[in-house]
Structures are given as C-alpha cells and as structure tokens.
C-alpha cells in the first residue's frame, strides 16, 4: 500500500495497540476498518515501442538545465517581450 491510505491505517493499528497496552484490554475482534480492498492483480507490463522519429533528436547526452529562468524557453520569452 502506498499513498494516502498508509497514514490513517498506521494510526488505526497504533491506536489499537496503545488501547491494549494502556487498558490491558483484549485485542479487538473486528477487522481493521481502514484497510483498502484488494483490487486484483495488476495488468501485465506494456511492451516498449520504438521511439517516434520527432523525439529521436533527444536521444543521447545533453548539458544540464542552466536553472530557473535561464532555459531555452525562458530566453525565447524574454527576447519576444518588448523592453519596458
């Protein structure tokens, strides 16, 4: 289990155990309420397909991004805006 289900389920498990320790109570017979239902087996993995020709130019090593506001898109926007 991952995501939002984990913290609340963990809290439920801990609360039940704390209840037993503090009140010397018997464990609850009821099942955990916050356990998500089983959803069956995941689908089989998809087969990789060949790279579309228009993306082949991105294959290989490239320089790291220069930083926020310094990439090619930001520079194009800066050049296309009139100076104030």
C-alpha positions in Angstrom: 0.0 0.0 0.0 1.2 3.5 -0.8 -0.2 7.0 -0.8 -2.9 8.4 1.4 -4.1 5.0 2.7 -0.9 4.4 4.8 -1.0 7.2 7.5 -4.6 6.5 8.5 -4.2 2.8 8.5 -1.0 3.1 10.5 -2.8 5.3 13.0 -5.6 2.7 13.4 -3.1 -0.1 14.0 -1.1 2.0 16.6 -4.3 3.1 18.3 -5.5 -0.5 18.7 -2.1 -1.5 20.2 -2.0 1.5 22.5 -5.5 0.6 23.7 -4.3 -2.9 24.6 -1.2 -1.6 26.4 -2.9 1.2 28.4 -6.1 -0.5 29.3 -4.8 -4.1 29.5 -7.7 -4.8 27.1 -8.1 -7.8 24.8 -7.4 -7.2 21.1 -10.4 -6.2 19.1 -12.1 -8.9 17.2 -13.3 -6.6 14.4 -11.1 -6.3 11.3 -9.3 -3.1 10.6 -11.7 -0.6 9.1 -9.2 1.4 7.0 -7.6 -1.4 5.1 -8.2 -0.8 1.4 -9.9 -3.6 -0.5 -7.9 -5.8 -2.8 -8.1 -4.8 -6.4 -6.8 -7.9 -8.0 -3.6 -8.4 -9.9 -2.0 -5.5 -11.8 -2.1 -5.6 -15.6 0.9 -7.1 -17.4 3.6 -4.6 -18.3 3.3 -2.9 -21.7 5.8 -3.7 -24.4 8.1 -0.8 -25.2 7.5 0.7 -28.6 10.1 2.3 -30.9 10.8 6.0 -30.4 8.7 8.3 -32.6 11.0 10.0 -35.2 10.3 13.5 -33.9 11.8 12.6 -30.5 14.9 10.9 -31.7 16.8 14.2 -31.5 16.5 14.0 -27.7 18.4 10.7 -27.5 21.9 11.0 -26.1 23.8 13.1 -23.6 22.8 16.8 -23.1 24.0 19.6 -20.9 22.2 20.1 -17.6 19.5 22.7 -17.4 21.1 26.1 -16.5 18.5 26.9 -13.8 15.2 28.7 -13.3 14.6 31.4 -15.8 17.7 30.5 -17.8 16.5 27.7 -20.0 15.8 28.0 -23.8 12.0 28.6 -23.3 12.6 31.4 -20.8 15.2 33.0 -23.1 12.8 32.9 -26.0 10.1 34.6 -24.0 12.5 37.2 -22.8 13.6 38.0 -26.3 10.0 38.2 -27.7 8.7 40.6 -25.0 9.1 44.3 -25.7 11.5 46.1 -23.3 9.9 48.2 -20.6 
